[in-house]
Amino acid sequence: MSSTRDNTYTNTNKKTFYLSDNVDNESIGKLMWDILYQIREDDEKDEKEKDYKREPIKLYINSYGGSVYDMWGLIDIVLNSKTPIYTYCTGYAMSAAFKIFLAGHKRFCYKHSTFMYHQMSCWRSGKYQDLVEDREEMDWLNKKNEEYVIDRTNLTKDDIKEIREKKKDFYVHSDEAVKYGIVDEVL
């Protein structure tokens, strides 16, 4: 008997979504489905109604992160949405969840919010050639992650390189989040 986690919360009437679990196929799959439904509804109304105004979708995040591949799935939906999607950090957005947060068209946090960025983690085993191929994929993913964070914040290439080389977790609290270009406003 398998059980599914109910770790995302959705209210399509209020265009409000909440991620409060690890970033994985189950949580992000459900969230993507619900957000895509909302975007599709807006697209249909936009086609039918002359002066339809898209109200923003609100995506609240409280997560330590998780899978990079699942993260990219949600990020691409948010970045390409015609409906504005605002992200809100309610506690913490770390690792993959931090990068999802950065996709918001507008980004908000609260006084006690914490963000954390670090280099990607991976565990691999196998034959030599498997590891060579995995290394190429990990290099590509790491490059995409770093370029994305540089593009969506005020962190520089040198900042990101230092974080990677020192293998550190880079914590940012609400008082510094605006300075680093992580949030637009502290609520």
N, C-alpha and C positions, 0 to 999 in steps of 0.2 A: 504494500500500500504506500503510495507516494503522497506527500502533502506539498502543496504549493504555499509559498510565503505570500502573505498579503502585506507587502512592504512599500507600496506606492499608493498614494491617496489622490483621488481625482474628483473634482467637481466641475463638470463641463458647463453647467449653468453659470458658474462664477468664473470659468476659464482659469481655474486654479489647480495646480498639480504639485505634488510633494514627493520628493525622493528622500527617504530616510533609512537607507540601507546600503549595503555594498553595491558597487557598480558591477553588475553581472548580466548575463543573458536574460535571466528571469525578471529582475527589477527593471532593467532598461528596455527590454522587449515590451513589457506592459506599458511603460511610460511612453515609448515611441508610438505605440499603437493608439493610445489615448490622445496624444498631442497631434498625431497625423489626422485623426478623426476631427479634431477641433479645427485644424487648418483647412481640411477639406470642406467642412461646414462653412467656414468663412469664404473660401473660394467660390462655393456655390451661391452664397448670398451676394457676393461681389458681382457675379455674372448677371444675376436677376435684378438687383436693386441698383438704381442709378447712383445714388449718393451714399452707398454703404460705407460705413467707417469701421475699420477693423479695430476692435478693442484689444489691448495687449493680453497675451497669455501670461500668467504669473507662474513661474517655476521656482518653488522653494526647495532648497537643498540643505541637507544635514547628513553628510556622509564622509566616511574615511576614504572612499575611492574604491578602486578595484581594477577590472579588466580594461586595458587600453583599447582593444578592438570594439568592445561594447560602447565605451566612451565615445569613440569616433562616430559610431552610428547615430547617437543622439546629437552630438555636436553638429554634424552635417545637416540634420533636420532643422535644428535651431537656426543655424547660419543662413539657410536657404529659405526660411519661412517668410512669406509675404506678410503674414500676421506678425506684428512685433512680439517678441518673447522677452520678458523681463525676468532676470534671475535674482533671487534673494537668498542670502546665506543666513540661516537661522541656527547659529551655533558654530558649525565648522563645515568647510568644504576643502578636502585634502586630496592630494594626488590626482587621480582621474576625476574626482568630483570637483576639484578646483578648476580643472580644464573645462568641464561642462559648464561651470559657473561663468567662466570667461566668455562663453559663446553668447551670453545674453545681449540683446540689443541695447538694453539699459541694465545696469547692475547695482544692486543695493545690498547693504548688510546692516546689522544692528551693532550697538555699542560693544557687545561682548563676543562678536563673531571672530573666528580664527580661520585663517587660510594657511595651507601648507603646500609648497611645491618641492619636488625632489626629482632626481633622475629616475628613469624607468627601472623597475625590477624585473628580472626574469630568471627562471630556473629551467635548465635544459640538460638533457642527457641523451646518449645515443652513440652511434658510430661517428667516426671522425667527419665524414662528409655531411652527415646530418647536422653536426655542430657548425660546420662551415656555412651551410645554407641558413641555419638559424641565426648565425651571427650577421649575415647579410641582411636578413629581415629585421633583426633587432637594431642594427645601425640605421636602417631606413626609418623605422618607427621612432627611434630616438631623435633623429634629425627632424622629422615632422613635428614631434612634440615640442622640441626647442624652438623651431621656427614659429609655431603657433603661439607659444607663450610670449615670445618677443614681439610678435605682431599685435597681440591683444592687450599688452601691458606697457609700462614704461621701463621694464627690465631690459637691460642691454645684452648683447652677445657676451660681453665680458662677465656680466652678472651671472648669466646662465652657465657659462664655462666654469666659473669659480664654484658654483653650487655643485656641478657635476664632478669636478676634479677633487673637491674636498669631501665628496660623498655625504653631503649634509642635507638635513631637512631644513628648508627655509620657511620659517613661520612668519606670518604677517598678521598683525591684529588690526582692528578697525581704525585705530588712530593713524596707521601708516598706509592703509589700503588705498586711500585716495591718492596719496603721493606716488605710489607705485603704479597707478593707473589700473588697479584691480577693480575698484568700485567707482561708481559715479557719485554715490551719496550714502552717507551713514544715516540711518533712520533713527 
